[in-house]
Amino acid sequence: MKENIERYIRAGIRAPSGENAQPWRFFAGDSAIDVWLAPEVDQSIYNWGQRASYMACGAALENIVLAASADGYGASVAYFPDQDHNHVATITLREGGRKDPLAGAIDARTTNRKPYERRVLSVEERAALLGAAKSESSTVLTLVESRESVDALGRAGAVNEEIMLTNKKIHDFFFSHINWTRGEDDRSSAGFYIETLELPPPGRAIFKLLRSWSIARILCLVGMHKAIAKQNGATNASASAIGCLISSGTQPIDFVIAGRVLERVWLAATLRSLSVQPLAGILFLRLKLENDGAHGFGHAHVRILKDTYATVERICSAGGRPVTFMFRVGHAEPPTARSSRLPLSAVLK
Ligand SMILES: Cc1cc2nc3c(=O)[nH]c(=O)nc-3n(C[C@H](O)[C@H](O)[C@H](O)COP(=O)(O)O)c2cc1C
């Protein structure tokens, strides 16, 4: 088992993370793996209370459990096994597990930000996505498929870009995470490789200009933020469905579990050649607003965030429970490029 553990951790680091920050560290034992949150990696406004990072750790944890299952190992997971809130889990492996077919999609899973084909999900696809989310009773997946609601949630997701382009702190944070060339992406091994953003040619030239806050301010005076949000809203709405994860709370454990569910649903989509893009920025900004107050946001942004969240909550029938994640899913051409990962030596302690 020991010789396989490194391979399971390699599966862990294939997991998604906000801005591809990879906010995790792993400790390997003979038959156990400890997953730790690395809080210093992501101190952004999108990561209030490290909730986005807990979610990423949950996704990494799920990949490890699945990769071990492919070798016939079962896993028991002890969440937050001691007083340290950075110690997310201890995964203990034992002989005699059953292979989970989702393990076969770990390497292929990726974010696809291209326009999708606006085609309805088949009965089998819908059942597979919903079935993958059934592993945890405390997190519920709602798939929103009516055209009108997908359009509305697509627009809601794009409110993130509207805010990002008109809030200096968020703007500077976002653009500081772009790797503008493959070489830069290879060197940093974290952040967004520009090609993964799938910008159409005119959009790309404007995007380069927008990295300067003073130019962004001028362009937004003539409505550039609205135009970009409109365009992105339409791209988001080209999905077959928008998935919302509804949790039972907003404690760290809720996000770890939501991360596990997200990864399972994403892998089930990947196995069926369905594409996925998270639309989570708006939810994490609203989480910060709700828990940390309005500082950092202007009055207009506070109102937009509240209104947008109310729309999301209503459409996905959250019934007062928190919507912790949102993503679009559908049929599309494969993405142009994939994001990098830090070497194992940087995250395995
Ligand atoms: C908590 C979390 C939030 C995310 N939010 C967004 C988002 O709002 N928009 C987006 O395009 N991608 C989002 N992503 C996807 C990441 O950017 C992506 O996983 C990361 O860049 C690695 O790329 P990969 O998924 O192709 O491996 C999010 C991922 C996680 C785990």
The ligand as an SDF file (V2000), in Angstrom:
LIG
                    3D

 31 33  0  0  0  0  0  0  0  0999 V2000
  -14.0070   26.6410   -4.7990 C   0  0  0  0  0  0  0  0  0  0  0  0
  -13.8100   26.8320   -6.2840 C   0  0  0  0  0  0  0  0  0  0  0  0
  -14.3100   27.9770   -6.9030 C   0  0  0  0  0  0  0  0  0  0  0  0
  -14.1620   28.1460   -8.2840 C   0  0  0  0  0  0  0  0  0  0  0  0
  -14.7370   29.2350   -8.8870 N   0  0  0  0  0  0  0  0  0  0  0  0
  -14.6530   29.3820  -10.2250 C   0  0  0  0  0  0  0  0  0  0  0  0
  -15.3660   30.4190  -10.8910 C   0  0  0  0  0  0  0  0  0  0  0  0
  -16.0980   31.1970  -10.2610 O   0  0  0  0  0  0  0  0  0  0  0  0
  -15.2330   30.5340  -12.2490 N   0  0  0  0  0  0  0  0  0  0  0  0
  -14.4630   29.6650  -12.9710 C   0  0  0  0  0  0  0  0  0  0  0  0
  -14.3800   29.8090  -14.1910 O   0  0  0  0  0  0  0  0  0  0  0  0
  -13.7950   28.6440  -12.3650 N   0  0  0  0  0  0  0  0  0  0  0  0
  -13.8740   28.4880  -11.0230 C   0  0  0  0  0  0  0  0  0  0  0  0
  -13.2680   27.4190  -10.4070 N   0  0  0  0  0  0  0  0  0  0  0  0
  -12.4630   26.4860  -11.2140 C   0  0  0  0  0  0  0  0  0  0  0  0
  -10.9680   26.7260  -11.0070 C   0  0  0  0  0  0  0  0  0  0  0  0
  -10.5750   27.9560  -11.5670 O   0  0  0  0  0  0  0  0  0  0  0  0
  -10.2040   25.5560  -11.6320 C   0  0  0  0  0  0  0  0  0  0  0  0
  -10.5520   24.3870  -10.9560 O   0  0  0  0  0  0  0  0  0  0  0  0
   -8.7010   25.7320  -11.5420 C   0  0  0  0  0  0  0  0  0  0  0  0
   -8.2830   26.8150  -12.3270 O   0  0  0  0  0  0  0  0  0  0  0  0
   -7.9670   24.4630  -12.0170 C   0  0  0  0  0  0  0  0  0  0  0  0
   -8.3400   24.1270  -13.3220 O   0  0  0  0  0  0  0  0  0  0  0  0
   -8.9920   22.7180  -13.6860 P   0  0  0  0  0  0  0  0  0  0  0  0
  -10.3460   22.6660  -13.0480 O   0  0  0  0  0  0  0  0  0  0  0  0
   -9.0820   22.7340  -15.1820 O   0  0  0  0  0  0  0  0  0  0  0  0
   -8.1070   21.6330  -13.1690 O   0  0  0  0  0  0  0  0  0  0  0  0
  -13.4420   27.1880   -9.0460 C   0  0  0  0  0  0  0  0  0  0  0  0
  -12.9670   26.0340   -8.4130 C   0  0  0  0  0  0  0  0  0  0  0  0
  -13.1650   25.8430   -7.0540 C   0  0  0  0  0  0  0  0  0  0  0  0
  -12.7050   24.5680   -6.3990 C   0  0  0  0  0  0  0  0  0  0  0  0
  1  2  1  0
  2  3  1  0
  2 30  2  0
  3  4  2  0
  4  5  1  0
  4 28  1  0
  5  6  2  0
  6  7  1  0
  6 13  1  0
  7  8  2  0
  7  9  1  0
  9 10  1  0
 10 11  2  0
 10 12  1  0
 12 13  2  0
 13 14  1  0
 14 15  1  0
 14 28  1  0
 15 16  1  0
 16 17  1  0
 16 18  1  0
 18 19  1  0
 18 20  1  0
 20 21  1  0
 20 22  1  0
 22 23  1  0
 23 24  1  0
 24 25  2  0
 24 26  1  0
 24 27  1  0
 28 29  2  0
 29 30  1  0
 30 31  1  0
M  END
$$$$
